[in-house]
Amino acid sequence: MDVPKYERARTFAFAEMALGQIRALDQAASPRNFAIWYHYTTGYNQPLNQAINETLKNKGRLSEADLEQIHRQYLADSRFGERIDSVGTRVLDEIQEVISTIDAAAGSATSYSKRLSAASETLARAGDGAALRSVIEHLVQAAKEMEASNKRLEARLASSRQEIEQLQHSLEAVRTESLTDPLTTLANRKFFDTALPKAIAEARGKGEPLSLLMADIDHFKSFNDRYGHLIGDQVLRLVALSMKQSVKSRGVAARYGGEEFVIALPNTTLAAAVLVAEQVRRAVMTKELLRRSSGERLGQLTISIGVAVLRTADNAPLLIERADKCLYAAKRSGRNRVICETNPEAQAESVTRVRVA
């Protein structure tokens, strides 16, 4: 499957930013370092970004040991896999414990059955009261032991049920974490790449419209270069908050990468989606950007938004590409505006574009 042009342009931009960071810090352009800085520039791995920012703030540089620790801790491919494997191992251990307990209970039941059979034979041969009393005492003792075995089994099963419920919560937490952007708490790219095709299929099945918003923070690189990445993180959080407040349960909002965001709006026409986009844009403008340490005002925050609606022949990449073209048109038209695909600016937008910050 061919990679769409908009996706190639985005990945090249991230790669160039990663190499720029490597040059600025005079590091070797090794695969490990490139991986670290590529993830850093995309913003997908917020714990990694936070670790780098804190290390630079405290030390002013990243040593080889720092880089190795960051790579091992935040970029190990098996990080989520290890956590899931750990939960899986606990589930298997719990199942084995339950099986052992059930086996023990089954053994007790077999023993109880044999003792009943033996008691029946003894009763048949019993000739006096003493013999009968002895048989009855053995039966009472066997019943008590069986009762105790059943109680142990019930207690173990109750404990196992509670443990399995906790394990289910643990698995759900791991799954949620893997699909959530930790900085903004919006859905992440991984989640959205799965959710959009499902939304398209559902829209077609119901015969309903589906609109897509693509948003990009204006002059975000300038904020980062001038005020630092901590302020950049604050900007991302403010934009995410504006989207949550504006969209609520009407659609799926996600951080698409870096300073880009997307919103899928089921059962929403193009005109209605433009109104939502304007609501998001105005909400961002109302957020006051301050330096927390000093209270310094850092200027107005704005975003540009492109809006497209699902067409008959669309798949997810085509819908995204058209919304992305509208976003570029909004950037070229002066930023801090919403452009939909019926606007003249969007229709005039060339397929080949140069990124505008």
Secondary structure, DSSP 8 states (H G I E B T S, - for coil): ----HHHHHHHHHHHHHHHHHHHHTT----HHHHHHHHHHHHT--HHHHHHHHHHHHHHSS--HHHHHHHHHHHS-TTHHHHHHHHHHHHHHHHHHHHHHHHHHHHHHHHHHHHHHHHHHHHHHH--SHHHHHHHHHHHHHHHHHHHHHHHHHHHHHHHHHHHHHHHHHHHHHHHHHHTB-TTT-SB-HHHHHHHHHHHHHHHHHHT--EEEEEEEETTHHHHHHHH-HHHHHHHHHHHHHHHHHHHTTSSEEEEEETTEEEEEEET--HHHHHHHHHHHHHHHHHS--B-TTT--B-----EEEEEEE--TT--HHHHHHHHHHHHHHHHHTTSSSEEETTSHHHHT--SS-----
